[in-house]
Amino acid sequence: MNRLFDRYASLVFFILGAAFVFESRKISESAYGSNVGPDIFPMFLGCALILLSLRLFYETFQYYGSEQKKQSLDYKRFFIILISAILYALCLETVGYVIATFVFLVVGFQVMERGGWWKTLLISAIFSGGVYYVFVQVLQGTLPGFPIWLN
């Protein structure tokens, strides 16, 4: 990790998060058929980005004198995650949130760390089903459901 790069990156992320929060206040607070408005998600992302940038800035003071040597970039993993994210975005409406998110998480977890299939499948299923349940049932929002051929 590079201390100077991380400090500048945390500053850029802080500004970006503040812009997300500021601009999300201009979005309408309600949507047709939903109690959760379109302003919630960008505001949540902005707040998360601000908090994470503050943590990164704080951690730059924890670095000790030794800088790690330069690591080689792993292009294979990057392109697998990039392609799976693009396919996730393209298939979200047709396949549905739960199935698309489950498959995306399984691919992402297996790209990051091979093996541990039961743990990967369990975490992916709980996360995708849990988020869908909380957003649709509890918050009464809307997400793409299951495909028509499964209903």
Contacts in CASP RR format, 6 or more apart in sequence:
PFRMAT RR
TARGET T0000
AUTHOR 0000-0000-0000
METHOD contacts of the structure
MODEL  1
MNRLFDRYASLVFFILGAAFVFESRKISESAYGSNVGPDIFPMFLGCALI
LLSLRLFYETFQYYGSEQKKQSLDYKRFFIILISAILYALCLETVGYVIA
TFVFLVVGFQVMERGGWWKTLLISAIFSGGVYYVFVQVLQGTLPGFPIWL
N
1 63 0 8 1.000
1 67 0 8 1.000
1 68 0 8 1.000
2 67 0 8 1.000
3 60 0 8 1.000
3 63 0 8 1.000
3 67 0 8 1.000
6 56 0 8 1.000
6 57 0 8 1.000
6 59 0 8 1.000
6 60 0 8 1.000
7 57 0 8 1.000
7 60 0 8 1.000
9 53 0 8 1.000
9 56 0 8 1.000
10 53 0 8 1.000
10 54 0 8 1.000
10 56 0 8 1.000
10 57 0 8 1.000
10 60 0 8 1.000
11 53 0 8 1.000
11 57 0 8 1.000
13 49 0 8 1.000
13 50 0 8 1.000
13 52 0 8 1.000
13 53 0 8 1.000
13 56 0 8 1.000
14 49 0 8 1.000
14 50 0 8 1.000
14 53 0 8 1.000
14 54 0 8 1.000
14 57 0 8 1.000
16 46 0 8 1.000
16 49 0 8 1.000
17 45 0 8 1.000
17 46 0 8 1.000
17 47 0 8 1.000
17 49 0 8 1.000
17 50 0 8 1.000
17 53 0 8 1.000
18 46 0 8 1.000
18 50 0 8 1.000
20 42 0 8 1.000
20 43 0 8 1.000
20 45 0 8 1.000
20 46 0 8 1.000
20 49 0 8 1.000
21 42 0 8 1.000
21 43 0 8 1.000
21 46 0 8 1.000
21 47 0 8 1.000
21 50 0 8 1.000
23 42 0 8 1.000
24 39 0 8 1.000
24 42 0 8 1.000
24 43 0 8 1.000
24 46 0 8 1.000
25 39 0 8 1.000
25 43 0 8 1.000
27 37 0 8 1.000
27 38 0 8 1.000
27 39 0 8 1.000
27 42 0 8 1.000
28 37 0 8 1.000
28 38 0 8 1.000
28 39 0 8 1.000
29 37 0 8 1.000
29 39 0 8 1.000
30 37 0 8 1.000
31 37 0 8 1.000
31 38 0 8 1.000
31 142 0 8 1.000
33 141 0 8 1.000
33 142 0 8 1.000
34 140 0 8 1.000
34 141 0 8 1.000
34 142 0 8 1.000
35 139 0 8 1.000
35 140 0 8 1.000
35 141 0 8 1.000
36 135 0 8 1.000
36 139 0 8 1.000
36 140 0 8 1.000
36 141 0 8 1.000
77 111 0 8 1.000
77 112 0 8 1.000
80 107 0 8 1.000
80 108 0 8 1.000
80 111 0 8 1.000
81 107 0 8 1.000
81 108 0 8 1.000
81 111 0 8 1.000
84 104 0 8 1.000
84 107 0 8 1.000
84 108 0 8 1.000
84 111 0 8 1.000
85 104 0 8 1.000
87 104 0 8 1.000
88 100 0 8 1.000
88 101 0 8 1.000
88 103 0 8 1.000
88 104 0 8 1.000
91 100 0 8 1.000
92 100 0 8 1.000
92 144 0 8 1.000
93 144 0 8 1.000
94 147 0 8 1.000
95 103 0 8 1.000
95 147 0 8 1.000
96 143 0 8 1.000
96 144 0 8 1.000
96 145 0 8 1.000
96 146 0 8 1.000
96 147 0 8 1.000
97 128 0 8 1.000
97 132 0 8 1.000
97 143 0 8 1.000
97 144 0 8 1.000
97 145 0 8 1.000
98 128 0 8 1.000
98 129 0 8 1.000
98 132 0 8 1.000
98 145 0 8 1.000
98 146 0 8 1.000
99 128 0 8 1.000
99 146 0 8 1.000
99 147 0 8 1.000
100 144 0 8 1.000
101 124 0 8 1.000
101 127 0 8 1.000
101 128 0 8 1.000
101 129 0 8 1.000
101 131 0 8 1.000
101 132 0 8 1.000
102 124 0 8 1.000
102 125 0 8 1.000
102 128 0 8 1.000
102 129 0 8 1.000
105 120 0 8 1.000
105 123 0 8 1.000
105 124 0 8 1.000
105 127 0 8 1.000
105 128 0 8 1.000
106 120 0 8 1.000
106 121 0 8 1.000
106 124 0 8 1.000
109 120 0 8 1.000
109 123 0 8 1.000
109 124 0 8 1.000
110 120 0 8 1.000
132 143 0 8 1.000
132 145 0 8 1.000
135 141 0 8 1.000
135 143 0 8 1.000
136 142 0 8 1.000
136 143 0 8 1.000
END
